[in-house]
Amino acid sequence: MQQKIIILDFGSQTTQLIGRRVRELDTFCEILPYNKFPKDDPSVIGVILSGSPYSVHDPEAFQVELSQFVNRLPVLGICYGAQYISHTLGGKVEKADSREYGRANLQTVDTTNPLFKGFEQHSQVWMSHGDTITAIPEGFHVIGSTADVKYAAYSNWQPDKQEKAIWAVQFHPEVFHTIQGTQLLKNFVVDICGSEQDWSAASFVDTTVAELKEQLGNDRVILGLSGGVDSSVAAVLLNKAIGKNLTCIFVDHGMLRKNEFRQVMDDYQVLGLNVIGVDASEKFFSDLAGVTDPEQKRKIIGRDFIEVFNAEAKKITDAKWLAQGTIYPDRIESLNITGKVIKSHHNVGGLPKEMHLQLCEPLKWLFKDEVRRVGRQMGMPEHLITRHPFPGPGLAVRILGDITPEKVRILQDADDIYIRGLRNYKVKLSGEEARKVLAAGVPVTISTGNTNDQTTNFPNDQIEVSLYDQIWQACTILLSTVRSVGVMGDERTYEHPVALRAVTSTDAMTADWAHLPYDFMAKVSNEIINKVRGVNRVCYDISSKPPSTIEWE
């Protein structure tokens, strides 16, 4: 039976990050809406209550019946979770004189408490709350304080107590700014809850391949490939389970990156996949002619893709399953914490009724970084595993205005220079930045000569990594509705500008613009303007998400 931690989501932006941190401890976890705690599930070994945008005093604040798991399972409340526990069990939560946000230091830490085993005094934590706990329930005691927050951490744990205890912290251990946050979560998940730490890429591959063999038997399966990480890993996983009973369909709508269709097809051939490549670019360009509205462009591309895909799929008359590269964040983002759909994801929207196929989603429990680890475990090429997210409509949503083959050519050429530049430019990191990169499983070169050595002694040792692997996503935008004046070869030009975009993120829910080196940006800008016919100006997008989005359309 697979052990698991249940994370009850009260609407925090970092709930997924809690899940990823628990998974990094080789422990399976499931994120559920606050009111969906699974009853009578013997595989649950602990419960974590997330933060929330609400105050416990708000009429619409989310509430959970603590008796479902208190005294039965170890419980950790984080931020709102800590305040809710205090508020519900007889403590006191009041509005803080000023919002407590940012870095703070734990000046007093009870290192005899199992939650803080191995902690250092004055350890940095990250606060983000408007309310603060001013009294804790009877039977609880303070185990951590900052200069401004007396009850930064509290618990009812006692060495001789038989009932499962409660721990609560007003800071966020899941974020990198909390220096010993991983240690705290490890103390809770492994030492307190008793995780056997048997959730790994290797165990996932073995278990999932066996489950797929049992689920699919000798049935034929169709998988729509995009060239991206998720669908590629799903394809290789299915291929290990059912071999030639898997047929993959890769549709080229004409708006992929430069030479991408051929390169991806070659990669799939090396991987031994049975792939049908369909060049449908003429149909897509014809149907998109003159269309400028972003949403209409997306709908046309989505409609045409389904038509082309279905036409190919119907040729496989004995197919019984449609496989998708749906991952765990896709499913989480498609439901809000009340269980109502708030955003339709392209992999979570159901199947066309006329296909009459059952759905197979072998990656549905994985986060993006776990998908990459599984890909590495199966020996997939690194350039496929580390590929940045790419929108389904492709470059169509990176061209402002109508779509033409010439505009796609301009954008492909500019984007190719930008992406190749990011891959070729190496940076050296140490300390916290190096730890972040290693935690994400990014391929690196370490000064000691090893690769991906998780025991490297930071900050003394350095790692070398490409800019491409250091950022979450990069893209080029063609402002085809705009022309700017330029001078090239003593002649006046009147051509299009392009905007470069690069962001850092952990899950794409929020993103910060990447601070790329000036010498890199100058080199790339110069190369684009000199080599790409139709472009005479390069801009860099320094907006973050929110309020902006990663893509422009």
Secondary structure, DSSP 8 states (H G I E B T S, - for coil): ---EEEEEESS-TTHHHHHHHHHHTT--EEEEETT---TT-TTEEEEEE---SS-TTSTT-----GGGTTBTS-EEEETHHHHHHHHHHT-EEEEEEEEEEEEEEESEE-TTSGGGTT--TTEEEEEEEEEEEEE--TT-EEEEE-SS-S-SEEE---TT--SB-EEEESB-TTSTTSTTHHHHHHIIIIIIT-------HHHHHHHHHHHHHHHHTT-EEEEEE-SSHHHHHHHHHHHHHHGGGEEEEEEE-S-SSTTHHHHHHHHHHHTT--EEEEE-HHHHHHHHTT---HHHHHHHHHHHHHHHHHHHHTTSTTEEEEE----HHHHHHTB-TTS-B-S--TTSS---GGG--EEE-TTTT--HHHHHHHHHHTT--HHHHT-----TTGGGGGBSS---HHHHHHHHHHHHHHHHHHHH-EEEE-HHHHHHHHHTT---EETTS-SS-TT--TTTS-EEEEHHHHSSEEEEEE-TT--EEEEETTEEEEEEEEEEEEEE-SSSSSBEE----HHHHHHHHHHHHHHSTTEEEEEE----BTTS-SS--
